[in-house]
Amino acid sequence: MNTRETQQRRTEIYRLHLMGASQDDIASSLHIDKAAVSRHIAAVRASGSWTGRNHRQLYTDIMQESCDAARLSMSKAWKMYEDAESPGDRTMALGRVQAGIKLVLDMRPDLEALWTQEALDFVRSRQDEALAMRERVEQLELERALEKRVLPVSPNSS
């Protein structure tokens, strides 16, 4: 298997795991051993680890996972709608679809909040540049002060 195929397999295994399938069921449906299923689930979890990641990466990953889960839920609800035989079942399925849509819409970032974060990031970068420049100016001033304290040596004086 190449890297892309492995990632697709891993994604499918994790999706089945999230849907509540047991590792035995996943292994038998994909014709692999249970240990491989366990390793794939562990790899997905490790790739989503919170250690060594900044808040923006964590937020992005959590939002993506949440959107993916909501989309999966909506997909299953649409399938329920298509398979429903009674109007009551169809209404229930549509309610689930609408709940999924609302969840995705509620998770979308507020444009004002995004603008504020971008402005804050810009100000922080400028502040870092200003602090670095200030340190350099202080260093140059110190060097000039030291130069003034040292008496020039003329070649003729001994």
Helices and strands as residue ranges (DSSP letters): H 3-18, H 23-30, H 34-47, H 55-83, H 87-107, H 111-149
